[in-house]
């Protein structure tokens, strides 16, 4: 299922693939409760690339974990493809911020893992895994163990592992945060190229605003603790976009950064206030 | 690198034996108190020649095989159960920690009362010596599996038994192997202590016999045999497995 994205627009006329409705989440801490998410409602279209940005601790990763079915909200619901999320499932694969690859398996075995869990037979598993290993340009490292790979290569394997599941929805939790700037730029281009081919719905969480603007059809900005949706920005620009040196994207980035600064000042003022009490 | 380590050790061993010989020759102590390496060697050859060392070793290793096997079986089952239940961890887990502080030979009187003066009593002591550390290592290994592995596996559709066998178990394996190795060395110690205290073949008994016959050469020779077997099994079997696992898992720290 290929979609026209040359003009950078979202696919038209579709119902929301992911429906996040009034999600609340709090954590019990030693000194009382900590509200992480307050009344989050977001709809994501099928095939949309949605980025969520916000300061560290704004609950954006928690939201991703709720969509994945790994965490339960106190209130509210998440529907994916019309079905309410109650547990993790292979239709919603998460790519984590640090490498969650299994060190006891080789690169190719890691990619095959989810297919094995699905009960795909061995030959087919290997074929699909090789296809995705090629897609991330790592075919030469098929039989390498994870600790033999560099940080960037690890995240490539992790991406291939997620893609090999061919999930409806790909959830990405700051997957490039630990990479050097050069590898990250490279990844941004490749991820867009891959996504243009596969057409998955992606929710991408990051605290890096220019990354969000480079990748997203839409960027949702969260407030600092408790996390609420502060503002939404639509990014219309042809793909694959470069993450640097594009005036239009840079302009959106600086607008979002401005909003973030306000958010940061609010937070600092509150922290100062709390400190005095 | 391994060759270099072995070479260093062999040179050290030779120097040690030469020094030992020199001190023995100096005649500071009579030879029934401080034997020379030559006498110990001849006692060792004698023991090998009349096959008493061979039979002793076989008897001891047989007990080890049974006792250690049972300890691994119980330890894995208990450890897995404890790791899965907070209640079990707080009850049985704590009890195990307590029991582990009891020197295993303290189980012998109880074992003799229960089983009588026979192999079963000794094997019981071996099991009691090893089961605690194996249980705790299995349970710690499983409990300490990084949650990110489990979460990643769950989002890829792993659950129940496949989650355990494909993710939790391999992730816990390095800790488990270390615990089992440690269990083995506890078991070996327990066995020797048990065999020393009451007579029924085995290396411990040969040691005790040496004392009764006032034959210090045999005592030292048997000590060397016990140490060598313990060292070889620990080095050749367990350390090899442990290092293989750690290397494959990428846990090896490179020494500089």
Contacts between the chains, C-beta under 8 A, distances in Angstrom:
chain1	res1	chain2	res2	distance
A	65	B	151	7.9
A	68	B	151	7.8
A	68	B	155	5.4
A	69	B	155	7.7
A	70	B	151	5.3
A	70	B	154	6.7
A	70	B	155	7.0
A	88	B	151	7.7
A	88	B	154	4.2
A	88	B	155	4.7
A	88	B	157	7.7
A	89	B	155	7.6
A	89	B	157	6.7
A	90	B	155	7.3
A	90	B	156	5.9
A	90	B	157	4.0
A	92	B	155	6.6
A	93	B	155	5.4
A	93	B	156	6.4
A	94	B	151	7.2
A	94	B	152	6.9
A	94	B	155	4.7
A	96	B	148	5.9
A	96	B	151	7.6
A	96	B	152	6.4
A	98	B	148	6.9
A	100	B	148	4.5
A	100	B	149	6.3
A	100	B	151	7.2
A	100	B	152	3.8
A	101	B	152	8.0
A	102	B	149	6.4
A	102	B	167	7.0
A	102	B	170	7.2
A	102	B	171	7.4
A	103	B	249	4.9
A	103	B	250	4.9
A	103	B	251	7.8
A	104	B	170	4.4
A	104	B	171	7.3
A	104	B	173	7.2
A	104	B	248	6.5
A	104	B	249	5.6
A	113	B	153	7.4
A	113	B	156	6.0
A	113	B	158	7.9
A	113	B	166	7.4
A	114	B	156	3.5
A	114	B	157	6.2
A	116	B	166	7.5
A	117	B	153	7.6
A	117	B	156	5.5
A	117	B	157	4.2
A	117	B	158	4.8
A	117	B	162	6.2
A	117	B	166	7.6
A	118	B	157	5.9
A	145	B	248	6.7
A	145	B	250	6.2
A	146	B	250	6.5
A	147	B	249	7.7
A	147	B	250	2.6
A	148	B	250	7.6
A	161	B	156	7.7
A	165	B	156	6.1
A	165	B	157	7.9
A	171	B	155	7.9
